[in-house]
């Protein structure tokens, strides 16, 4: 049989590995046996919802990992952002600048607090928020800049923090993709007033569901405790100024469950190991893509270390003459898991357009999105699956590009 004939046209698949084995090698998260043991122990004890000691163990461990002063585990990454925005004064009459190319959770808590979202362009080289465009969008109403470390690539934080300093506004990192990445010797999540991590099941630090609020400011940490759980007010973690609300709290219950905290603690122990495997595999696969001349991959600066929440690459379909959908169709027929990037641009969504965000659009990011593909991050230490994916891309491009 002609091995060069596309599977789409009846030829043999390039991915010859058993489909179940291939799916298992690409599966994420990959929970450790210790996670199951820890969860089973909590279930036996009947402590799956509330165990403050366990929650603070996770907070202390993650703060130590980041070399940060404070970390408060909460119910979700979205809630960590909601708390941060409340603490820093987001509300009616204020504006918040954030990327348009991000998950809705980056923006929605600010919108629901009454702020107007101002979306900024992405830098095509990194897919992150473009500081030059942020500078253009500062107004007297700007309260916050929210850089999102997209897919694990740290933003240009020196420029963003300098803009904020010049204008007297706050910075909140959305670090939900970036567990373990670093910028100029510091872990992401320690480079702003407050940061928010998600530890939802798909993240690099997966805990089923949950979030982590990080700050080096004691007052902000106390405020976060008050917003999260009235028990924290009663126990003095929120400081004296919130003590009068110890019977009711502030009307929110945003604490993480003990079960999720336990999973997070165990998975934190293997975060660096897992990141090292994924980084090595992505570097190998992405280098092969770049050698074709039809793909570009974001590369960090020398003093920046990225991680891979997902592996997103730029596909130059104008050079190949092969539309992304046609390429993906052929690759899927070969057995590849490949998709268009899954985030819509927020400045195009009715929730924000109806509220006056970015009426002129964002042409750079509009163009960028059409070129982005999601390919595997290869979380398992296995070369065979990478070799077969490289063979599949090579075969499909050779057949389709004329």
PEHU-V875863 format. One record per residue. RES is the residue in one letter. PHI is phi in whole degrees, -180 to 180 (999 if undefined). OMEGA is omega in whole degrees, 0 to 359 (999 if undefined). D_CENTER is the distance of its C-alpha to the mean C-alpha in Angstrom with 2 decimals. Layout:
BEGIN
res: [RES RES]
phi: [PHI PHI]
omega: [OMEGA OMEGA]
d_center: [D_CENTER D_CENTER]
END
This chain:
BEGIN
res: [X X X X X X X X X X X X X X X X X X X X X X X X X X X X X X X X X X X X X X X X X X X X X X X X X X X X X X X X X X X X X X X X X X X X X X X X X X X X X X X X X X X X X X X X X X X X X X X X X X X X X X X X X X X X X X X X X X X X X X X X X X X X X X X X X X X X X X X X X X X X X X X X X X X X X X X X X X X X X X X X X X X X X X X X X X X X X X X X X X X X X X X X X X X X X X X X X X X X X X X X X X X X X X X X X X X X X X X X X X X X X X X X X X X X X X X X X X X X X X X X X X X X X X X X X X X X X X X X X X X X X X X X X X X X X X X X X X X X X X X X X X X X X X X X X X X X X X X X X X X X X X X X X X X X X X X X X X X X X X X X X X X X X X X X X X X X X X X X X X X X X X X X X X X X X X X X X X X X X X X X X X X X X X X X X X X X X X X X X X X X X X X X X X X X X X X X X X X X X X X X X X]
phi: [999 -71 -72 -85 -73 -62 -60 -59 -106 100 -80 -75 -72 -73 -86 -92 -62 -54 -56 -68 -66 -61 -62 -65 -71 -94 -66 -143 -80 -120 -75 -76 -55 -63 -63 -63 -63 -65 -66 -61 -64 -66 -63 -61 -82 73 -117 -79 -103 -125 -157 -62 -61 -66 -62 -73 -61 -64 -60 -65 -66 -73 -61 -63 -60 -83 63 -111 -77 -138 -144 -116 -68 -134 -71 -156 -63 -59 -70 -61 -67 -57 -64 -60 -65 -61 -60 -93 88 -71 -178 -56 87 -108 -124 -125 -97 -147 -70 -82 -91 -164 -70 -59 -63 -62 -101 -61 -60 -67 -62 -72 -87 101 -80 -95 -86 -114 -93 -109 -67 -94 -80 -61 -81 -123 73 -93 -57 -91 -57 -63 -75 -58 -58 -67 -101 -68 -134 -60 -91 -66 -104 -145 -113 -122 -74 -112 -79 -63 62 104 -94 -61 -72 -81 -73 -60 -65 -65 -67 -68 -60 -63 -62 -61 -109 66 -121 -90 -133 -123 -80 -92 -103 -63 -100 -121 -58 101 -79 -144 -134 52 87 -120 -67 -62 101 -119 -110 -151 -63 -145 -130 -130 -114 -97 -124 -63 -58 -87 -78 -66 -111 -86 -132 89 -160 153 -145 -134 -99 -125 -157 -104 -107 -62 -62 -64 -64 -63 -61 -62 -60 -65 -70 -87 -162 -66 -62 -69 -68 -59 -89 89 -71 -92 81 -70 -68 -101 -59 -66 -101 -68 -84 -123 67 -105 94 -123 -126 -115 -78 -78 -78 -62 -62 -67 -63 -64 -62 -60 -61 -69 -75 -63 -63 -115 -59 -65 -62 -64 -62 -63 -64 -64 -61 -62 -68 -65 -61 -67 -67 -66 -62 -65 -63 -64 -63 -69 85 -114 -131 -125 -126 -64 -113 -72 -66 -60 -100 -126 -117 -97 -129 -128 -65 -140 -103 -109 -126 -95 -106 -89 -71 -71 -79 -84 76 -111 -59 -54 -64 -68 -62 -63 -60 -68 -66 -64 -63 -78 107 -87 -97 -144 -145 -69 -59 -95 -94 -73 -79 -67 -69 -97 -88 -55 -56 -97 -64 -68 -107 86 -76 48 -64 -90 79 -135 -63 -64 -73 -55 -70 -60 -58 -63 -100 -92 -124 -100 -116 -62 -98 52 -78 -100 -79 -148 -82 -61 -65 -67 -57 -71 -67 -61 -62 -66 -64 -61 -62 -66 -64 -62 -81 -95 -85 -107]
omega: [181 182 179 181 182 175 177 181 177 179 180 178 175 176 184 179 175 184 179 177 179 179 179 180 181 186 173 7 177 187 179 175 180 178 181 180 181 181 179 179 178 179 179 181 183 184 185 183 188 174 188 179 180 179 180 173 178 179 180 181 181 175 178 179 181 192 177 180 188 171 178 174 180 190 181 172 176 179 175 176 178 179 181 181 176 183 186 168 177 180 180 180 178 176 178 179 178 180 172 180 181 174 185 184 177 188 193 178 178 178 181 172 176 180 172 179 174 185 183 179 172 171 183 181 184 186 179 177 184 181 180 178 175 181 181 188 176 174 176 181 184 180 186 163 181 174 177 181 192 174 179 178 180 176 177 192 178 180 181 180 177 176 180 180 181 185 177 181 184 176 174 175 164 185 186 179 204 181 177 177 182 182 177 175 179 178 172 188 178 191 185 179 179 173 180 173 166 172 175 193 184 189 181 170 187 178 184 175 178 178 179 175 186 176 172 184 183 181 178 179 179 177 180 177 180 180 190 194 183 174 179 174 181 184 173 182 182 179 186 188 178 189 183 180 189 180 185 191 181 176 182 172 188 182 176 176 178 181 179 178 180 178 180 179 181 182 175 180 184 182 183 178 180 178 180 178 182 180 179 182 178 179 180 182 182 176 177 177 182 180 178 184 185 181 173 184 177 178 179 173 185 182 180 175 180 170 184 168 168 182 183 183 179 180 183 182 176 178 182 188 181 180 181 182 179 178 181 179 180 180 179 177 178 179 183 172 182 186 169 178 195 180 170 178 188 182 178 187 185 181 182 179 178 180 171 180 170 181 181 179 181 190 181 181 176 181 182 187 182 185 190 177 174 177 184 173 173 185 181 177 183 181 186 182 179 178 182 176 177 178 180 179 179 180 184 180 179 182 188 184 182 999]
d_center: [43.56 42.03 38.67 37.71 38.10 34.86 34.14 33.79 37.48 38.64 37.92 36.48 32.76 31.13 29.02 31.97 30.20 30.71 28.05 27.41 27.02 24.62 22.48 22.58 21.52 18.41 17.55 14.46 14.43 17.57 18.98 21.64 25.17 25.01 22.42 25.03 27.77 26.07 25.28 28.81 30.29 28.64 29.84 33.31 33.38 32.21 29.42 26.38 25.69 26.84 27.12 26.44 27.29 24.59 21.96 23.09 23.15 19.41 18.98 21.50 20.14 16.61 18.31 20.58 17.91 16.38 19.95 19.29 22.00 20.44 17.70 18.20 16.68 16.54 16.36 12.83 9.78 11.47 14.60 13.44 12.83 16.16 17.92 16.82 17.98 21.17 21.92 21.70 23.94 22.06 24.56 27.16 28.28 25.16 22.62 18.93 17.50 13.95 12.65 13.90 11.45 8.47 8.34 11.52 10.47 9.86 13.49 15.39 16.21 17.79 19.67 20.97 22.23 24.27 22.60 22.61 19.38 19.93 17.51 17.47 17.64 15.23 16.65 17.55 17.48 13.86 12.29 11.33 13.40 17.01 18.81 22.12 21.29 19.98 23.39 25.21 23.70 24.68 27.44 29.41 27.29 23.92 22.65 19.06 16.69 12.97 11.13 7.43 6.54 5.83 5.39 6.33 9.19 10.41 11.97 15.75 16.04 19.83 20.54 18.36 19.94 23.32 23.10 22.27 25.13 27.54 27.05 26.69 23.37 20.38 16.87 13.87 10.64 7.45 5.93 3.65 2.11 5.73 8.30 11.48 11.12 13.94 15.65 19.45 19.95 17.65 14.45 11.50 11.69 15.45 15.87 16.37 18.36 15.79 12.12 9.99 7.83 7.40 9.52 10.09 11.82 9.47 7.09 8.56 10.47 11.64 14.24 14.92 13.84 13.28 11.69 12.65 14.15 15.19 18.06 21.14 23.27 25.52 26.30 22.73 22.27 25.48 24.51 21.29 23.58 25.88 23.33 22.03 25.24 28.91 29.81 27.98 30.31 33.29 32.51 32.25 28.61 28.29 31.32 34.65 33.71 32.00 34.78 36.66 33.90 33.97 35.61 33.22 30.02 28.40 28.18 24.74 23.87 20.22 20.72 18.91 21.28 22.99 22.06 18.29 18.97 21.11 18.63 16.07 18.98 19.98 16.67 16.16 19.44 18.19 14.69 16.26 18.45 15.87 13.81 17.25 18.14 15.13 15.47 19.18 19.05 16.69 18.92 21.96 21.00 19.56 22.73 24.80 23.12 23.76 27.35 28.03 27.75 25.79 22.17 20.24 17.22 15.30 16.94 16.16 19.16 21.47 20.29 16.54 14.89 11.72 10.01 8.94 6.17 8.38 11.48 12.08 15.57 18.04 21.15 24.31 26.20 28.68 29.83 30.16 31.56 29.64 27.40 23.90 25.03 28.09 26.25 23.84 26.91 28.73 25.95 25.44 29.21 29.05 26.75 23.37 20.09 18.85 17.46 16.77 13.22 12.49 11.43 14.72 15.37 15.66 18.82 20.55 20.02 23.16 21.71 21.17 24.00 26.41 25.55 26.28 22.93 23.37 26.62 27.05 23.82 21.59 23.35 21.33 18.06 20.25 21.67 18.52 16.94 20.12 19.66 16.19 16.23 13.97 15.86 15.59 13.84 17.02 16.16 19.92 22.45 24.51 25.88 27.71 24.84 23.59 27.20 27.64 24.59 25.92 29.30 28.05 26.45 29.60 31.87 30.30 30.16 33.75 34.93 33.28 33.38 36.94]
END
